[in-house]
Each structure stands twice: as structure tokens, then as C-alpha cells.
Amino acid sequence: MDQKVYKANTIGTQEAGKLLGIRSATVAAKCRNGELPNAKQYKPGTPWQIPLTEIEDYRNTYYKKMK
């Protein structure tokens, strides 16, 4: 019985990708590379749990570099 357990105020890679305008695989790579440092994965192969605040911080940083 596999159930997805999410902490409050966290989202997965698909939702984060939609918010950032990038693919979910790219979001997962950013989690692995430490670009989203507060993203957690409880065991290898389980879904990433990314705090919404982390997405907001990344978006602010990324868009500031684009301007």
C-alpha cells in the first residue's frame, strides 16, 4: 500500500515545474544538484518534497538574473 505523504506547504516536481515553467525532470535535477537546497527526498526513488517558499525564492533569484 504505497501512499504519497506530503508535508504541509510542500509540492512535488510536477507542480514545481508548472510553477517555474520548466519540466519536472529539470526540477528533480535541480533538487539533486542542490539548487533547491530545502527540497527533501526521504529515500532514493521517493518523490521530492519541495517547500513552496523554496519555489518562491528560486523564482525571485532566477528572474532577477534574467532582468
mmCIF file as Biopython writes it, N, C-alpha, C and O atoms, coordinates in Angstrom:
data_model
#
loop_
_atom_site.group_PDB
_atom_site.id
_atom_site.type_symbol
_atom_site.label_atom_id
_atom_site.label_alt_id
_atom_site.label_comp_id
_atom_site.label_asym_id
_atom_site.label_entity_id
_atom_site.label_seq_id
_atom_site.pdbx_PDB_ins_code
_atom_site.Cartn_x
_atom_site.Cartn_y
_atom_site.Cartn_z
_atom_site.occupancy
_atom_site.B_iso_or_equiv
_atom_site.auth_seq_id
_atom_site.auth_asym_id
_atom_site.pdbx_PDB_model_num
ATOM 1   N N  . MET A ? 1  ? 0.838  -1.168 0.000   1.0 0.0 1  A 1 
ATOM 2   C CA . MET A ? 1  ? 0.000  0.000  0.000   1.0 0.0 1  A 1 
ATOM 3   C C  . MET A ? 1  ? 0.894  1.246  0.000   1.0 0.0 1  A 1 
ATOM 4   O O  . MET A ? 1  ? 1.231  1.771  1.061   1.0 0.0 1  A 1 
ATOM 5   N N  . ASP A ? 2  ? 1.271  1.710  -1.177  1.0 0.0 2  A 1 
ATOM 6   C CA . ASP A ? 2  ? 2.126  2.896  -1.292  1.0 0.0 2  A 1 
ATOM 7   C C  . ASP A ? 2  ? 1.260  4.143  -1.286  1.0 0.0 2  A 1 
ATOM 8   O O  . ASP A ? 2  ? 0.344  4.285  -2.098  1.0 0.0 2  A 1 
ATOM 9   N N  . GLN A ? 3  ? 1.560  5.045  -0.362  1.0 0.0 3  A 1 
ATOM 10  C CA . GLN A ? 3  ? 0.847  6.308  -0.289  1.0 0.0 3  A 1 
ATOM 11  C C  . GLN A ? 3  ? 1.849  7.428  -0.334  1.0 0.0 3  A 1 
ATOM 12  O O  . GLN A ? 3  ? 2.927  7.334  0.253   1.0 0.0 3  A 1 
ATOM 13  N N  . LYS A ? 4  ? 1.496  8.497  -1.034  1.0 0.0 4  A 1 
ATOM 14  C CA . LYS A ? 4  ? 2.347  9.676  -1.049  1.0 0.0 4  A 1 
ATOM 15  C C  . LYS A ? 4  ? 2.061  10.478 0.209   1.0 0.0 4  A 1 
ATOM 16  O O  . LYS A ? 4  ? 0.916  10.833 0.489   1.0 0.0 4  A 1 
ATOM 17  N N  . VAL A ? 5  ? 3.106  10.754 0.954   1.0 0.0 5  A 1 
ATOM 18  C CA . VAL A ? 5  ? 2.959  11.533 2.172   1.0 0.0 5  A 1 
ATOM 19  C C  . VAL A ? 5  ? 3.674  12.862 1.949   1.0 0.0 5  A 1 
ATOM 20  O O  . VAL A ? 5  ? 4.887  12.897 1.744   1.0 0.0 5  A 1 
ATOM 21  N N  . TYR A ? 6  ? 2.920  13.942 1.990   1.0 0.0 6  A 1 
ATOM 22  C CA . TYR A ? 6  ? 3.496  15.263 1.790   1.0 0.0 6  A 1 
ATOM 23  C C  . TYR A ? 6  ? 3.403  16.071 3.068   1.0 0.0 6  A 1 
ATOM 24  O O  . TYR A ? 6  ? 2.406  16.019 3.788   1.0 0.0 6  A 1 
ATOM 25  N N  . LYS A ? 7  ? 4.457  16.815 3.333   1.0 0.0 7  A 1 
ATOM 26  C CA . LYS A ? 7  ? 4.410  17.749 4.445   1.0 0.0 7  A 1 
ATOM 27  C C  . LYS A ? 7  ? 3.534  18.923 4.020   1.0 0.0 7  A 1 
ATOM 28  O O  . LYS A ? 7  ? 3.346  19.172 2.829   1.0 0.0 7  A 1 
ATOM 29  N N  . ALA A ? 8  ? 3.008  19.628 4.994   1.0 0.0 8  A 1 
ATOM 30  C CA . ALA A ? 8  ? 2.229  20.823 4.688   1.0 0.0 8  A 1 
ATOM 31  C C  . ALA A ? 8  ? 3.117  21.820 3.961   1.0 0.0 8  A 1 
ATOM 32  O O  . ALA A ? 8  ? 4.295  21.975 4.283   1.0 0.0 8  A 1 
ATOM 33  N N  . ASN A ? 9  ? 2.543  22.482 2.992   1.0 0.0 9  A 1 
ATOM 34  C CA . ASN A ? 9  ? 3.229  23.523 2.229   1.0 0.0 9  A 1 
ATOM 35  C C  . ASN A ? 9  ? 4.378  23.007 1.380   1.0 0.0 9  A 1 
ATOM 36  O O  . ASN A ? 9  ? 5.332  23.742 1.126   1.0 0.0 9  A 1 
ATOM 37  N N  . THR A ? 10 ? 4.308  21.768 0.939   1.0 0.0 10 A 1 
ATOM 38  C CA . THR A ? 10 ? 5.303  21.246 0.010   1.0 0.0 10 A 1 
ATOM 39  C C  . THR A ? 10 ? 4.591  20.774 -1.252  1.0 0.0 10 A 1 
ATOM 40  O O  . THR A ? 10 ? 3.403  20.452 -1.231  1.0 0.0 10 A 1 
ATOM 41  N N  . ILE A ? 11 ? 5.339  20.738 -2.349  1.0 0.0 11 A 1 
ATOM 42  C CA . ILE A ? 11 ? 4.793  20.255 -3.613  1.0 0.0 11 A 1 
ATOM 43  C C  . ILE A ? 11 ? 5.809  19.314 -4.244  1.0 0.0 11 A 1 
ATOM 44  O O  . ILE A ? 11 ? 6.968  19.265 -3.833  1.0 0.0 11 A 1 
ATOM 45  N N  . GLY A ? 12 ? 5.363  18.575 -5.237  1.0 0.0 12 A 1 
ATOM 46  C CA . GLY A ? 12 ? 6.240  17.652 -5.943  1.0 0.0 12 A 1 
ATOM 47  C C  . GLY A ? 12 ? 6.880  18.310 -7.156  1.0 0.0 12 A 1 
ATOM 48  O O  . GLY A ? 12 ? 6.689  19.500 -7.406  1.0 0.0 12 A 1 
ATOM 49  N N  . THR A ? 13 ? 7.634  17.529 -7.897  1.0 0.0 13 A 1 
ATOM 50  C CA . THR A ? 13 ? 8.371  18.072 -9.032  1.0 0.0 13 A 1 
ATOM 51  C C  . THR A ? 13 ? 7.443  18.503 -10.174 1.0 0.0 13 A 1 
ATOM 52  O O  . THR A ? 13 ? 7.743  19.473 -10.871 1.0 0.0 13 A 1 
ATOM 53  N N  . GLN A ? 14 ? 6.335  17.807 -10.374 1.0 0.0 14 A 1 
ATOM 54  C CA . GLN A ? 14 ? 5.418  18.194 -11.451 1.0 0.0 14 A 1 
ATOM 55  C C  . GLN A ? 14 ? 4.793  19.549 -11.171 1.0 0.0 14 A 1 
ATOM 56  O O  . GLN A ? 14 ? 4.735  20.411 -12.049 1.0 0.0 14 A 1 
ATOM 57  N N  . GLU A ? 15 ? 4.319  19.736 -9.927  1.0 0.0 15 A 1 
ATOM 58  C CA . GLU A ? 15 ? 3.707  21.006 -9.564  1.0 0.0 15 A 1 
ATOM 59  C C  . GLU A ? 15 ? 4.733  22.138 -9.610  1.0 0.0 15 A 1 
ATOM 60  O O  . GLU A ? 15 ? 4.436  23.239 -10.074 1.0 0.0 15 A 1 
ATOM 61  N N  . ALA A ? 16 ? 5.942  21.856 -9.123  1.0 0.0 16 A 1 
ATOM 62  C CA . ALA A ? 16 ? 7.008  22.865 -9.139  1.0 0.0 16 A 1 
ATOM 63  C C  . ALA A ? 16 ? 7.372  23.240 -10.569 1.0 0.0 16 A 1 
ATOM 64  O O  . ALA A ? 16 ? 7.611  24.411 -10.865 1.0 0.0 16 A 1 
ATOM 65  N N  . GLY A ? 17 ? 7.415  22.257 -11.449 1.0 0.0 17 A 1 
ATOM 66  C CA . GLY A ? 17 ? 7.712  22.514 -12.851 1.0 0.0 17 A 1 
ATOM 67  C C  . GLY A ? 17 ? 6.683  23.428 -13.489 1.0 0.0 17 A 1 
ATOM 68  O O  . GLY A ? 17 ? 7.029  24.319 -14.264 1.0 0.0 17 A 1 
ATOM 69  N N  . LYS A ? 18 ? 5.428  23.207 -13.166 1.0 0.0 18 A 1 
ATOM 70  C CA . LYS A ? 18 ? 4.373  24.064 -13.697 1.0 0.0 18 A 1 
ATOM 71  C C  . LYS A ? 18 ? 4.533  25.493 -13.196 1.0 0.0 18 A 1 
ATOM 72  O O  . LYS A ? 18 ? 4.355  26.444 -13.957 1.0 0.0 18 A 1 
ATOM 73  N N  . LEU A ? 19 ? 4.866  25.648 -11.927 1.0 0.0 19 A 1 
ATOM 74  C CA . LEU A ? 19 ? 5.032  26.982 -11.351 1.0 0.0 19 A 1 
ATOM 75  C C  . LEU A ? 19 ? 6.244  27.712 -11.930 1.0 0.0 19 A 1 
ATOM 76  O O  . LEU A ? 19 ? 6.220  28.930 -12.109 1.0 0.0 19 A 1 
ATOM 77  N N  . LEU A ? 20 ? 7.294  26.960 -12.219 1.0 0.0 20 A 1 
ATOM 78  C CA . LEU A ? 20 ? 8.532  27.562 -12.717 1.0 0.0 20 A 1 
ATOM 79  C C  . LEU A ? 20 ? 8.611  27.618 -14.242 1.0 0.0 20 A 1 
ATOM 80  O O  . LEU A ? 20 ? 9.471  28.298 -14.801 1.0 0.0 20 A 1 
ATOM 81  N N  . GLY A ? 21 ? 7.715  26.906 -14.904 1.0 0.0 21 A 1 
ATOM 82  C CA . GLY A ? 21 ? 7.729  26.891 -16.361 1.0 0.0 21 A 1 
ATOM 83  C C  . GLY A ? 21 ? 8.825  26.011 -16.939 1.0 0.0 21 A 1 
ATOM 84  O O  . GLY A ? 21 ? 9.330  26.274 -18.030 1.0 0.0 21 A 1 
ATOM 85  N N  . ILE A ? 22 ? 9.194  24.954 -16.198 1.0 0.0 22 A 1 
ATOM 86  C CA . ILE A ? 22 ? 10.213 24.010 -16.663 1.0 0.0 22 A 1 
ATOM 87  C C  . ILE A ? 22 ? 9.698  22.584 -16.474 1.0 0.0 22 A 1 
ATOM 88  O O  . ILE A ? 22 ? 8.685  22.365 -15.810 1.0 0.0 22 A 1 
ATOM 89  N N  . ARG A ? 23 ? 10.397 21.625 -17.059 1.0 0.0 23 A 1 
ATOM 90  C CA . ARG A ? 23 ? 9.974  20.222 -16.948 1.0 0.0 23 A 1 
ATOM 91  C C  . ARG A ? 23 ? 10.216 19.686 -15.543 1.0 0.0 23 A 1 
ATOM 92  O O  . ARG A ? 23 ? 11.094 20.171 -14.829 1.0 0.0 23 A 1 
ATOM 93  N N  . SER A ? 24 ? 9.436  18.687 -15.151 1.0 0.0 24 A 1 
ATOM 94  C CA . SER A ? 24 ? 9.591  18.076 -13.832 1.0 0.0 24 A 1 
ATOM 95  C C  . SER A ? 24 ? 10.949 17.396 -13.692 1.0 0.0 24 A 1 
ATOM 96  O O  . SER A ? 24 ? 11.515 17.364 -12.599 1.0 0.0 24 A 1 
ATOM 97  N N  . ALA A ? 25 ? 11.478 16.851 -14.788 1.0 0.0 25 A 1 
ATOM 98  C CA . ALA A ? 25 ? 12.811 16.222 -14.743 1.0 0.0 25 A 1 
ATOM 99  C C  . ALA A ? 25 ? 13.885 17.266 -14.427 1.0 0.0 25 A 1 
ATOM 100 O O  . ALA A ? 25 ? 14.862 16.970 -13.738 1.0 0.0 25 A 1 
ATOM 101 N N  . THR A ? 26 ? 13.700 18.476 -14.929 1.0 0.0 26 A 1 
ATOM 102 C CA . THR A ? 26 ? 14.645 19.562 -14.640 1.0 0.0 26 A 1 
ATOM 103 C C  . THR A ? 26 ? 14.565 19.964 -13.178 1.0 0.0 26 A 1 
ATOM 104 O O  . THR A ? 26 ? 15.583 20.248 -12.546 1.0 0.0 26 A 1 
ATOM 105 N N  . VAL A ? 27 ? 13.351 19.987 -12.644 1.0 0.0 27 A 1 
ATOM 106 C CA . VAL A ? 27 ? 13.176 20.305 -11.217 1.0 0.0 27 A 1 
ATOM 107 C C  . VAL A ? 27 ? 13.868 19.245 -10.368 1.0 0.0 27 A 1 
ATOM 108 O O  . VAL A ? 27 ? 14.551 19.578 -9.399  1.0 0.0 27 A 1 
ATOM 109 N N  . ALA A ? 28 ? 13.699 17.969 -10.724 1.0 0.0 28 A 1 
ATOM 110 C CA . ALA A ? 28 ? 14.350 16.886 -9.974  1.0 0.0 28 A 1 
ATOM 111 C C  . ALA A ? 28 ? 15.870 17.028 -10.034 1.0 0.0 28 A 1 
ATOM 112 O O  . ALA A ? 28 ? 16.554 16.801 -9.036  1.0 0.0 28 A 1 
ATOM 113 N N  . ALA A ? 29 ? 16.397 17.401 -11.194 1.0 0.0 29 A 1 
ATOM 114 C CA . ALA A ? 29 ? 17.846 17.599 -11.325 1.0 0.0 29 A 1 
ATOM 115 C C  . ALA A ? 29 ? 18.307 18.754 -10.447 1.0 0.0 29 A 1 
ATOM 116 O O  . ALA A ? 29 ? 19.371 18.677 -9.833  1.0 0.0 29 A 1 
ATOM 117 N N  . LYS A ? 30 ? 17.526 19.817 -10.380 1.0 0.0 30 A 1 
ATOM 118 C CA . LYS A ? 30 ? 17.876 20.955 -9.527  1.0 0.0 30 A 1 
ATOM 119 C C  . LYS A ? 30 ? 17.852 20.550 -8.050  1.0 0.0 30 A 1 
ATOM 120 O O  . LYS A ? 30 ? 18.660 21.038 -7.259  1.0 0.0 30 A 1 
ATOM 121 N N  . CYS A ? 31 ? 16.941 19.674 -7.685  1.0 0.0 31 A 1 
ATOM 122 C CA . CYS A ? 31 ? 16.897 19.161 -6.304  1.0 0.0 31 A 1 
ATOM 123 C C  . CYS A ? 31 ? 18.165 18.357 -6.013  1.0 0.0 31 A 1 
ATOM 124 O O  . CYS A ? 31 ? 18.796 18.553 -4.974  1.0 0.0 31 A 1 
ATOM 125 N N  . ARG A ? 32 ? 18.539 17.456 -6.918  1.0 0.0 32 A 1 
ATOM 126 C CA . ARG A ? 32 ? 19.727 16.629 -6.734  1.0 0.0 32 A 1 
ATOM 127 C C  . ARG A ? 32 ? 20.999 17.463 -6.685  1.0 0.0 32 A 1 
ATOM 128 O O  . ARG A ? 32 ? 21.913 17.157 -5.920  1.0 0.0 32 A 1 
ATOM 129 N N  . ASN A ? 33 ? 21.064 18.523 -7.503  1.0 0.0 33 A 1 
ATOM 130 C CA . ASN A ? 33 ? 22.263 19.362 -7.589  1.0 0.0 33 A 1 
ATOM 131 C C  . ASN A ? 33 ? 22.355 20.405 -6.487  1.0 0.0 33 A 1 
ATOM 132 O O  . ASN A ? 33 ? 23.353 21.119 -6.386  1.0 0.0 33 A 1 
ATOM 133 N N  . GLY A ? 34 ? 21.320 20.497 -5.662  1.0 0.0 34 A 1 
ATOM 134 C CA . GLY A ? 34 ? 21.355 21.451 -4.561  1.0 0.0 34 A 1 
ATOM 135 C C  . GLY A ? 34 ? 20.896 22.857 -4.907  1.0 0.0 34 A 1 
ATOM 136 O O  . GLY A ? 34 ? 21.035 23.768 -4.091  1.0 0.0 34 A 1 
ATOM 137 N N  . GLU A ? 35 ? 20.350 23.050 -6.107  1.0 0.0 35 A 1 
ATOM 138 C CA . GLU A ? 35 ? 19.843 24.372 -6.473  1.0 0.0 35 A 1 
ATOM 139 C C  . GLU A ? 35 ? 18.568 24.704 -5.708  1.0 0.0 35 A 1 
ATOM 140 O O  . GLU A ? 35 ? 18.218 25.874 -5.559  1.0 0.0 35 A 1 
ATOM 141 N N  . LEU A ? 36 ? 17.886 23.695 -5.231  1.0 0.0 36 A 1 
ATOM 142 C CA . LEU A ? 36 ? 16.729 23.853 -4.347  1.0 0.0 36 A 1 
ATOM 143 C C  . LEU A ? 36 ? 17.106 23.166 -3.029  1.0 0.0 36 A 1 
ATOM 144 O O  . LEU A ? 36 ? 16.687 22.037 -2.776  1.0 0.0 36 A 1 
ATOM 145 N N  . PRO A ? 37 ? 17.902 23.850 -2.189  1.0 0.0 37 A 1 
ATOM 146 C CA . PRO A ? 37 ? 18.536 23.187 -1.053  1.0 0.0 37 A 1 
ATOM 147 C C  . PRO A ? 37 ? 17.596 22.646 0.021   1.0 0.0 37 A 1 
ATOM 148 O O  . PRO A ? 37 ? 17.984 21.753 0.774   1.0 0.0 37 A 1 
ATOM 149 N N  . ASN A ? 38 ? 16.389 23.153 0.109   1.0 0.0 38 A 1 
ATOM 150 C CA . ASN A ? 38 ? 15.475 22.666 1.142   1.0 0.0 38 A 1 
ATOM 151 C C  . ASN A ? 38 ? 14.564 21.551 0.654   1.0 0.0 38 A 1 
ATOM 152 O O  . ASN A ? 38 ? 13.712 21.076 1.404   1.0 0.0 38 A 1 
ATOM 153 N N  . ALA A ? 39 ? 14.732 21.132 -0.585  1.0 0.0 39 A 1 
ATOM 154 C CA . ALA A ? 39 ? 13.959 20.006 -1.116  1.0 0.0 39 A 1 
ATOM 155 C C  . ALA A ? 39 ? 14.470 18.718 -0.469  1.0 0.0 39 A 1 
ATOM 156 O O  . ALA A ? 39 ? 15.677 18.522 -0.323  1.0 0.0 39 A 1 
ATOM 157 N N  . LYS A ? 40 ? 13.565 17.872 -0.095  1.0 0.0 40 A 1 
ATOM 158 C CA . LYS A ? 40 ? 13.927 16.628 0.600   1.0 0.0 40 A 1 
ATOM 159 C C  . LYS A ? 40 ? 13.360 15.416 -0.122  1.0 0.0 40 A 1 
ATOM 160 O O  . LYS A ? 40 ? 12.294 15.463 -0.737  1.0 0.0 40 A 1 
ATOM 161 N N  . GLN A ? 41 ? 14.102 14.350 -0.024  1.0 0.0 41 A 1 
ATOM 162 C CA . GLN A ? 41 ? 13.678 13.047 -0.528  1.0 0.0 41 A 1 
ATOM 163 C C  . GLN A ? 41 ? 13.993 12.074 0.592   1.0 0.0 41 A 1 
ATOM 164 O O  . GLN A ? 41 ? 15.157 11.906 0.953   1.0 0.0 41 A 1 
ATOM 165 N N  . TYR A ? 42 ? 12.971 11.428 1.149   1.0 0.0 42 A 1 
ATOM 166 C CA . TYR A ? 42 ? 13.189 10.590 2.318   1.0 0.0 42 A 1 
ATOM 167 C C  . TYR A ? 42 ? 14.001 9.342  2.039   1.0 0.0 42 A 1 
ATOM 168 O O  . TYR A ? 42 ? 14.786 8.909  2.882   1.0 0.0 42 A 1 
ATOM 169 N N  . LYS A ? 43 ? 13.821 8.763  0.873   1.0 0.0 43 A 1 
ATOM 170 C CA . LYS A ? 43 ? 14.618 7.613  0.439   1.0 0.0 43 A 1 
ATOM 171 C C  . LYS A ? 43 ? 14.836 7.756  -1.052  1.0 0.0 43 A 1 
ATOM 172 O O  . LYS A ? 43 ? 13.996 8.337  -1.738  1.0 0.0 43 A 1 
ATOM 173 N N  . PRO A ? 44 ? 15.935 7.244  -1.572  1.0 0.0 44 A 1 
ATOM 174 C CA . PRO A ? 44 ? 16.130 7.300  -3.027  1.0 0.0 44 A 1 
ATOM 175 C C  . PRO A ? 44 ? 14.944 6.660  -3.749  1.0 0.0 44 A 1 
ATOM 176 O O  . PRO A ? 44 ? 14.479 5.582  -3.376  1.0 0.0 44 A 1 
ATOM 177 N N  . GLY A ? 45 ? 14.476 7.329  -4.765  1.0 0.0 45 A 1 
ATOM 178 C CA . GLY A ? 45 ? 13.349 6.804  -5.535  1.0 0.0 45 A 1 
ATOM 179 C C  . GLY A ? 45 ? 11.993 7.307  -5.080  1.0 0.0 45 A 1 
ATOM 180 O O  . GLY A ? 45 ? 10.997 7.106  -5.775  1.0 0.0 45 A 1 
ATOM 181 N N  . THR A ? 46 ? 11.934 7.955  -3.929  1.0 0.0 46 A 1 
ATOM 182 C CA . THR A ? 46 ? 10.665 8.506  -3.467  1.0 0.0 46 A 1 
ATOM 183 C C  . THR A ? 46 ? 10.500 9.918  -4.018  1.0 0.0 46 A 1 
ATOM 184 O O  . THR A ? 46 ? 11.482 10.546 -4.413  1.0 0.0 46 A 1 
ATOM 185 N N  . PRO A ? 47 ? 9.273  10.419 -4.049  1.0 0.0 47 A 1 
ATOM 186 C CA . PRO A ? 47 ? 9.055  11.757 -4.605  1.0 0.0 47 A 1 
ATOM 187 C C  . PRO A ? 47 ? 9.771  12.848 -3.811  1.0 0.0 47 A 1 
ATOM 188 O O  . PRO A ? 47 ? 9.892  12.766 -2.588  1.0 0.0 47 A 1 
ATOM 189 N N  . TRP A ? 48 ? 10.238 13.865 -4.522  1.0 0.0 48 A 1 
ATOM 190 C CA . TRP A ? 48 ? 10.823 15.032 -3.869  1.0 0.0 48 A 1 
ATOM 191 C C  . TRP A ? 48 ? 9.723  15.843 -3.215  1.0 0.0 48 A 1 
ATOM 192 O O  . TRP A ? 48 ? 8.625  15.959 -3.759  1.0 0.0 48 A 1 
ATOM 193 N N  . GLN A ? 49 ? 10.009 16.398 -2.063  1.0 0.0 49 A 1 
ATOM 194 C CA . GLN A ? 49 ? 9.092  17.294 -1.377  1.0 0.0 49 A 1 
ATOM 195 C C  . GLN A ? 49 ? 9.772  18.655 -1.323  1.0 0.0 49 A 1 
ATOM 196 O O  . GLN A ? 49 ? 10.782 18.837 -0.643  1.0 0.0 49 A 1 
ATOM 197 N N  . ILE A ? 50 ? 9.202  19.598 -2.051  1.0 0.0 50 A 1 
ATOM 198 C CA . ILE A ? 50 ? 9.810  20.913 -2.205  1.0 0.0 50 A 1 
ATOM 199 C C  . ILE A ? 50 ? 8.929  21.946 -1.510  1.0 0.0 50 A 1 
ATOM 200 O O  . ILE A ? 50 ? 7.760  22.093 -1.866  1.0 0.0 50 A 1 
ATOM 201 N N  . PRO A ? 51 ? 9.470  22.664 -0.527  1.0 0.0 51 A 1 
ATOM 202 C CA . PRO A ? 51 ? 8.671  23.704 0.130   1.0 0.0 51 A 1 
ATOM 203 C C  . PRO A ? 51 ? 8.277  24.805 -0.856  1.0 0.0 51 A 1 
ATOM 204 O O  . PRO A ? 51 ? 9.069  25.191 -1.716  1.0 0.0 51 A 1 
ATOM 205 N N  . LEU A ? 52 ? 7.053  25.303 -0.724  1.0 0.0 52 A 1 
ATOM 206 C CA . LEU A ? 52 ? 6.597  26.381 -1.597  1.0 0.0 52 A 1 
ATOM 207 C C  . LEU A ? 52 ? 7.486  27.611 -1.474  1.0 0.0 52 A 1 
ATOM 208 O O  . LEU A ? 52 ? 7.699  28.323 -2.455  1.0 0.0 52 A 1 
ATOM 209 N N  . THR A ? 53 ? 7.999  27.862 -0.288  1.0 0.0 53 A 1 
ATOM 210 C CA . THR A ? 53 ? 8.872  29.025 -0.103  1.0 0.0 53 A 1 
ATOM 211 C C  . THR A ? 53 ? 10.152 28.873 -0.922  1.0 0.0 53 A 1 
ATOM 212 O O  . THR A ? 53 ? 10.718 29.864 -1.385  1.0 0.0 53 A 1 
ATOM 213 N N  . GLU A ? 54 ? 10.601 27.647 -1.098  1.0 0.0 54 A 1 
ATOM 214 C CA . GLU A ? 54 ? 11.791 27.381 -1.900  1.0 0.0 54 A 1 
ATOM 215 C C  . GLU A ? 54 ? 11.540 27.736 -3.369  1.0 0.0 54 A 1 
ATOM 216 O O  . GLU A ? 54 ? 12.418 28.276 -4.041  1.0 0.0 54 A 1 
ATOM 217 N N  . ILE A ? 55 ? 10.355 27.436 -3.852  1.0 0.0 55 A 1 
ATOM 218 C CA . ILE A ? 55 ? 9.984  27.766 -5.226  1.0 0.0 55 A 1 
ATOM 219 C C  . ILE A ? 55 ? 9.938  29.282 -5.398  1.0 0.0 55 A 1 
ATOM 220 O O  . ILE A ? 55 ? 10.433 29.815 -6.391  1.0 0.0 55 A 1 
ATOM 221 N N  . GLU A ? 56 ? 9.347  29.969 -4.434  1.0 0.0 56 A 1 
ATOM 222 C CA . GLU A ? 56 ? 9.270  31.434 -4.497  1.0 0.0 56 A 1 
ATOM 223 C C  . GLU A ? 56 ? 10.664 32.049 -4.481  1.0 0.0 56 A 1 
ATOM 224 O O  . GLU A ? 56 ? 10.948 32.966 -5.252  1.0 0.0 56 A 1 
ATOM 225 N N  . ASP A ? 57 ? 11.531 31.551 -3.610  1.0 0.0 57 A 1 
ATOM 226 C CA . ASP A ? 57 ? 12.900 32.068 -3.534  1.0 0.0 57 A 1 
ATOM 227 C C  . ASP A ? 57 ? 13.646 31.826 -4.846  1.0 0.0 57 A 1 
ATOM 228 O O  . ASP A ? 57 ? 14.331 32.720 -5.343  1.0 0.0 57 A 1 
ATOM 229 N N  . TYR A ? 58 ? 13.519 30.635 -5.401  1.0 0.0 58 A 1 
ATOM 230 C CA . TYR A ? 58 ? 14.202 30.308 -6.654  1.0 0.0 58 A 1 
ATOM 231 C C  . TYR A ? 58 ? 13.683 31.195 -7.781  1.0 0.0 58 A 1 
ATOM 232 O O  . TYR A ? 58 ? 14.464 31.713 -8.579  1.0 0.0 58 A 1 
ATOM 233 N N  . ARG A ? 59 ? 12.368 31.367 -7.846  1.0 0.0 59 A 1 
ATOM 234 C CA . ARG A ? 59 ? 11.784 32.194 -8.901  1.0 0.0 59 A 1 
ATOM 235 C C  . ARG A ? 59 ? 12.275 33.638 -8.786  1.0 0.0 59 A 1 
ATOM 236 O O  . ARG A ? 59 ? 12.613 34.255 -9.796  1.0 0.0 59 A 1 
ATOM 237 N N  . ASN A ? 60 ? 12.317 34.178 -7.578  1.0 0.0 60 A 1 
ATOM 238 C CA . ASN A ? 60 ? 12.809 35.543 -7.381  1.0 0.0 60 A 1 
ATOM 239 C C  . ASN A ? 60 ? 14.270 35.668 -7.795  1.0 0.0 60 A 1 
ATOM 240 O O  . ASN A ? 60 ? 14.647 36.641 -8.448  1.0 0.0 60 A 1 
ATOM 241 N N  . THR A ? 61 ? 15.085 34.706 -7.426  1.0 0.0 61 A 1 
ATOM 242 C CA . THR A ? 61 ? 16.505 34.728 -7.779  1.0 0.0 61 A 1 
ATOM 243 C C  . THR A ? 61 ? 16.696 34.571 -9.278  1.0 0.0 61 A 1 
ATOM 244 O O  . THR A ? 61 ? 17.478 35.304 -9.884  1.0 0.0 61 A 1 
ATOM 245 N N  . TYR A ? 62 ? 15.991 33.625 -9.879  1.0 0.0 62 A 1 
ATOM 246 C CA . TYR A ? 62 ? 16.133 33.356 -11.310 1.0 0.0 62 A 1 
ATOM 247 C C  . TYR A ? 62 ? 15.703 34.555 -12.142 1.0 0.0 62 A 1 
ATOM 248 O O  . TYR A ? 62 ? 16.406 34.963 -13.066 1.0 0.0 62 A 1 
ATOM 249 N N  . TYR A ? 63 ? 14.541 35.119 -11.809 1.0 0.0 63 A 1 
ATOM 250 C CA . TYR A ? 63 ? 14.048 36.234 -12.614 1.0 0.0 63 A 1 
ATOM 251 C C  . TYR A ? 63 ? 14.848 37.506 -12.416 1.0 0.0 63 A 1 
ATOM 252 O O  . TYR A ? 63 ? 14.888 38.351 -13.309 1.0 0.0 63 A 1 
ATOM 253 N N  . LYS A ? 64 ? 15.487 37.660 -11.263 1.0 0.0 64 A 1 
ATOM 254 C CA . LYS A ? 64 ? 16.360 38.809 -11.063 1.0 0.0 64 A 1 
ATOM 255 C C  . LYS A ? 64 ? 17.575 38.694 -11.976 1.0 0.0 64 A 1 
ATOM 256 O O  . LYS A ? 64 ? 18.053 39.703 -12.495 1.0 0.0 64 A 1 
ATOM 257 N N  . LYS A ? 65 ? 18.084 37.472 -12.181 1.0 0.0 65 A 1 
ATOM 258 C CA . LYS A ? 65 ? 19.233 37.264 -13.077 1.0 0.0 65 A 1 
ATOM 259 C C  . LYS A ? 65 ? 18.833 37.521 -14.529 1.0 0.0 65 A 1 
ATOM 260 O O  . LYS A ? 65 ? 19.661 37.951 -15.331 1.0 0.0 65 A 1 
ATOM 261 N N  . MET A ? 66 ? 17.584 37.264 -14.868 1.0 0.0 66 A 1 
ATOM 262 C CA . MET A ? 66 ? 17.120 37.429 -16.248 1.0 0.0 66 A 1 
ATOM 263 C C  . MET A ? 66 ? 16.960 38.896 -16.637 1.0 0.0 66 A 1 
ATOM 264 O O  . MET A ? 66 ? 17.049 39.226 -17.819 1.0 0.0 66 A 1 
ATOM 265 N N  . LYS A ? 67 ? 16.727 39.778 -15.675 1.0 0.0 67 A 1 
ATOM 266 C CA . LYS A ? 67 ? 16.475 41.199 -15.967 1.0 0.0 67 A 1 
ATOM 267 C C  . LYS A ? 67 ? 17.713 41.949 -16.322 1.0 0.0 67 A 1 
ATOM 268 O O  . LYS A ? 67 ? 17.652 43.149 -16.591 1.0 0.0 67 A 1 
#
